[in-house]
Amino acid sequence: MLELDLQVATEAPIPDEARFRQWCELALRQRSAPSELTIRLVDETEGRELNRTWRHKDYATNVLSFPADVPDEMLDIPLLGDLVICVPVVEREAAEQGKTVEAHWAHLVIHGCLHLLGYDHIEDEEAEEMEALERELLAELGHPDPYADDE
């Protein structure tokens, strides 16, 4: 079961909540426990401020993942964490990369959820595992390989 809190802090057009739920459930299906997460959709000002505060990078990025780092015995909810997605960056990247906005949204939500599950892409081996899973999940949705142009 997924408890999704979708927070919209932008005027830009976004996919409907059912799509976000579908993408999250697909990414989280390997987790047998219930999951609670928040997705906050922001503009570039908030996205830049959060990236500067938490990653010390002075630009808005597409998705930030904030895994819940609270011992299970301190919570009575299955809190996974938060995703912050910068809507204008998603739209711009999709256009620059020649992808549909829908496919890019799906990719970034799945990517962020995998981070909340502990996947990472700093080391090459970890990146290969995470990217392979992203490819598989996106293919189930009928979306092309998001890394095809990187190879």
Backbone torsions as a table, in degrees:
resi	resn	phi	psi	omega
1	MET	NA	138.5	-179.1
2	LEU	-116.7	126.6	171.3
3	GLU	-104.7	111.0	-175.9
4	LEU	-113.3	125.1	174.7
5	ASP	-107.1	107.9	-179.8
6	LEU	-98.8	116.0	179.8
7	GLN	-109.4	124.6	-177.9
8	VAL	-110.5	112.8	-179.0
9	ALA	-120.5	41.1	-179.4
10	THR	-151.6	157.3	176.7
11	GLU	-95.0	-8.1	-177.4
12	ALA	-67.1	152.1	178.0
13	PRO	-67.1	143.1	-178.5
14	ILE	-136.9	160.7	173.2
15	PRO	-64.6	161.2	179.3
16	ASP	-76.9	164.8	-174.9
17	GLU	-60.9	-32.3	179.5
18	ALA	-61.3	-36.5	178.3
19	ARG	-67.1	-45.3	178.1
20	PHE	-58.7	-43.1	179.1
21	ARG	-61.8	-44.7	179.7
22	GLN	-59.3	-46.7	-178.0
23	TRP	-65.4	-42.5	179.2
24	CYS	-64.7	-46.6	-178.7
25	GLU	-61.4	-37.6	178.2
26	LEU	-64.2	-47.5	-178.9
27	ALA	-66.5	-31.1	-174.5
28	LEU	-97.2	2.5	-173.4
29	ARG	-63.6	-22.1	177.6
30	GLN	-71.8	-14.3	179.9
31	ARG	-91.1	121.0	-176.7
32	SER	-82.1	-23.0	-178.5
33	ALA	-79.5	155.5	172.8
34	PRO	-58.2	155.6	-177.7
35	SER	-134.9	139.2	174.0
36	GLU	-125.6	128.6	177.4
37	LEU	-148.3	158.8	177.0
38	THR	-115.3	136.6	169.8
39	ILE	-116.8	121.9	177.5
40	ARG	-110.6	124.3	-179.3
41	LEU	-101.1	122.0	-170.7
42	VAL	-126.4	169.0	173.3
43	ASP	-91.0	-178.9	-176.1
44	GLU	-68.1	-31.8	-179.5
45	THR	-62.8	-50.4	179.4
46	GLU	-68.1	-40.1	178.8
47	GLY	-60.7	-41.9	179.2
48	ARG	-66.4	-43.9	-179.6
49	GLU	-61.8	-44.1	179.3
50	LEU	-65.9	-41.4	179.1
51	ASN	-65.6	-38.3	178.5
52	ARG	-67.4	-42.8	-178.2
53	THR	-67.5	-46.4	-171.1
54	TRP	-95.7	-25.8	-178.0
55	ARG	-120.0	-4.0	179.5
56	HIS	60.1	36.6	176.8
57	LYS	-123.0	124.4	-170.4
58	ASP	-91.6	60.9	174.2
59	TYR	-159.2	159.0	175.4
60	ALA	-79.9	132.2	177.9
61	THR	-109.9	170.1	-174.3
62	ASN	-70.0	-51.1	-178.3
63	VAL	-141.6	137.0	173.2
64	LEU	-116.4	135.9	179.3
65	SER	-114.5	131.5	179.0
66	PHE	-124.6	87.8	179.1
67	PRO	-62.3	143.1	175.4
68	ALA	-69.1	125.7	-178.0
69	ASP	-117.0	58.1	-178.0
70	VAL	-125.0	129.5	178.5
71	PRO	-56.4	139.1	-177.2
72	ASP	-53.1	-37.5	-177.3
73	GLU	-69.6	-11.0	179.2
74	MET	-92.2	-11.4	-178.7
75	LEU	-122.2	147.6	173.0
76	ASP	-109.7	19.1	175.9
77	ILE	-127.0	151.7	-178.2
78	PRO	-85.7	61.8	-173.9
79	LEU	-73.2	119.6	176.9
80	LEU	-88.3	-43.1	-178.5
81	GLY	147.0	-160.7	-175.9
82	ASP	-127.8	146.8	169.2
83	LEU	-117.7	138.4	172.8
84	VAL	-119.6	122.4	-177.9
85	ILE	-119.4	127.7	180.0
86	CYS	-90.3	107.4	-172.6
87	VAL	-59.2	-48.0	179.5
88	PRO	-61.6	-33.0	178.3
89	VAL	-68.1	-41.4	177.9
90	VAL	-58.7	-47.5	-178.5
91	GLU	-63.7	-44.5	-178.7
92	ARG	-64.6	-45.7	-179.7
93	GLU	-63.0	-41.3	179.5
94	ALA	-58.8	-45.1	179.3
95	ALA	-65.0	-45.7	-179.1
96	GLU	-63.4	-34.4	-176.1
97	GLN	-93.8	0.9	179.1
98	GLY	66.3	32.4	180.0
99	LYS	-108.0	157.7	172.2
100	THR	-72.5	149.7	179.0
101	VAL	-62.1	-38.7	179.1
102	GLU	-59.0	-47.1	-179.4
103	ALA	-64.6	-38.7	-179.4
104	HIS	-69.9	-40.5	174.7
105	TRP	-57.4	-49.9	-178.8
106	ALA	-57.6	-45.1	-179.1
107	HIS	-60.8	-47.5	-175.6
108	LEU	-68.6	-35.8	177.1
109	VAL	-67.4	-45.8	177.9
110	ILE	-62.1	-44.8	179.0
111	HIS	-57.5	-48.1	180.0
112	GLY	-63.7	-42.5	178.7
113	CYS	-62.5	-39.2	178.2
114	LEU	-63.7	-37.2	174.3
115	HIS	-60.1	-41.3	179.4
116	LEU	-63.4	-26.2	177.5
117	LEU	-84.4	-4.8	177.4
118	GLY	106.7	-1.3	176.6
119	TYR	-71.7	151.1	179.1
120	ASP	-147.5	170.9	-178.9
121	HIS	-138.1	28.6	178.5
122	ILE	-75.9	-48.9	177.5
123	GLU	-87.8	145.0	-177.2
124	ASP	-55.0	-44.1	-178.3
125	GLU	-63.8	-42.4	177.6
126	GLU	-65.2	-40.9	179.4
127	ALA	-61.3	-43.4	179.9
128	GLU	-61.7	-42.0	179.1
129	GLU	-64.7	-47.0	-178.3
130	MET	-65.2	-45.1	-179.1
131	GLU	-65.5	-36.7	177.6
132	ALA	-62.8	-42.4	178.4
133	LEU	-66.2	-41.1	177.0
134	GLU	-60.4	-44.7	179.0
135	ARG	-58.8	-45.3	-178.4
136	GLU	-61.9	-47.1	-177.7
137	LEU	-67.1	-41.8	179.2
138	LEU	-67.0	-35.1	176.8
139	ALA	-63.2	-36.7	176.6
140	GLU	-60.7	-30.1	178.4
141	LEU	-86.4	-4.5	-179.2
142	GLY	85.6	16.3	179.8
143	HIS	-97.5	148.0	-179.3
144	PRO	-72.6	167.8	177.6
145	ASP	-59.9	117.7	-177.8
146	PRO	-72.1	-13.1	-177.7
147	TYR	-106.7	8.1	-174.8
148	ALA	-57.7	-38.9	-178.4
149	ASP	-77.6	-12.5	-179.0
150	ASP	-81.6	-12.1	-173.7
151	GLU	-100.7	NA	NA
